[in-house]
Amino acid sequence: MINHYENIPVSVPFNKIKIIADCLNVKVSAFFNDNGSSSDIEEIYIRWLKKIKRIKNLAESDRKEINRHINTILEKNNLKKSG
């Protein structure tokens, strides 16, 4: 599975990241380039996962709207970085 996630350009589900981290005896934060402490990073993941679970229960049209909004913000950020 590790080979699959390293070589296939997909998003790795958080639960899979956690399983891989546990198998390798490292913290989840070891997979990410971040200067924050691992406890700060794990707290952020927990907060986002809770939000994602709530979003999953919304109507499809609302989920699509949230996705469009996130994509717009990310694209805006990319343009700032490249411009």
BASE-360995 format. One line per 4 residues: number of its first residue (from 1); their letters; for each residue x, y, z of C-alpha. Coordinates in Angstrom, 3 decimals, m for minus. Example, Ala and Ser with C-alpha at 12.3 -4.5 7.8 and 13.67 -1.06 7.14 Angstrom:
1	AS	12.300:m4.500:7.800  13.670:m1.060:7.140
***
This chain:
1	MINH	0.000:0.000:0.000  2.837:2.394:0.800  4.211:1.867:m2.705  0.761:2.545:m4.146
5	YENI	0.390:5.845:m2.272  3.944:6.897:m3.116  3.595:6.250:m6.838  m0.050:6.896:m7.708
9	PVSV	m1.115:10.561:m7.544  m4.137:10.274:m5.275  m5.139:11.681:m1.951  m4.364:9.263:0.831
13	PFNK	m7.296:8.804:3.226  m6.422:10.018:6.713  m7.218:6.656:8.280  m4.689:5.029:5.917
17	IKII	m2.059:7.625:6.855  m2.673:6.807:10.510  m2.336:3.050:9.871  0.900:3.537:7.923
21	ADCL	2.279:5.849:10.625  1.446:3.295:13.309  3.102:0.495:11.321  6.233:2.603:10.878
25	NVKV	6.105:3.708:14.522  6.095:7.411:13.607  3.660:10.251:14.179  1.326:11.252:11.357
29	SAFF	3.068:14.634:11.231  6.225:12.888:9.979  4.587:12.638:6.532  4.143:16.377:6.186
33	NDNG	6.549:19.271:5.841  5.506:21.513:8.669  7.359:23.398:11.357  4.560:23.071:13.896
37	SSSD	4.700:20.639:16.760  3.197:17.229:16.144  0.502:17.785:18.770  m0.544:21.032:17.036
41	IEEI	m0.692:19.258:13.690  m2.704:16.329:15.042  m5.144:18.762:16.694  m5.650:20.479:13.343
45	YIRW	m6.330:17.128:11.660  m8.897:16.232:14.303  m10.693:19.565:13.875  m10.749:19.190:10.086
49	LKKI	m11.909:15.586:10.260  m14.817:16.616:12.488  m15.800:19.268:9.951  m15.499:16.827:7.075
53	KRIK	m17.774:14.365:8.860  m20.368:17.128:9.287  m20.013:18.134:5.636  m20.607:14.512:4.546
57	NLAE	m24.084:14.748:6.077  m25.079:17.830:4.067  m27.138:17.751:0.910  m25.119:17.090:m2.236
61	SDRK	m25.748:20.613:m3.536  m24.300:22.076:m0.313  m21.271:19.781:m0.500  m20.658:20.895:m4.082
65	EINR	m20.922:24.543:m3.038  m18.375:24.020:m0.260  m16.067:22.263:m2.729  m16.380:25.126:m5.237
69	HINT	m15.626:27.662:m2.526  m12.543:25.761:m1.325  m11.276:25.379:m4.893  m11.742:29.107:m5.521
73	ILEK	m9.753:30.026:m2.417  m6.982:27.556:m3.253  m6.744:28.811:m6.836  m6.639:32.409:m5.598
77	NNLK	m3.786:31.448:m3.273  m1.908:29.720:m6.134  m2.241:32.828:m8.288  m0.830:34.989:m5.498
81	KSG	2.166:32.676:m5.152  2.880:32.561:m8.886  2.187:36.242:m9.562
***
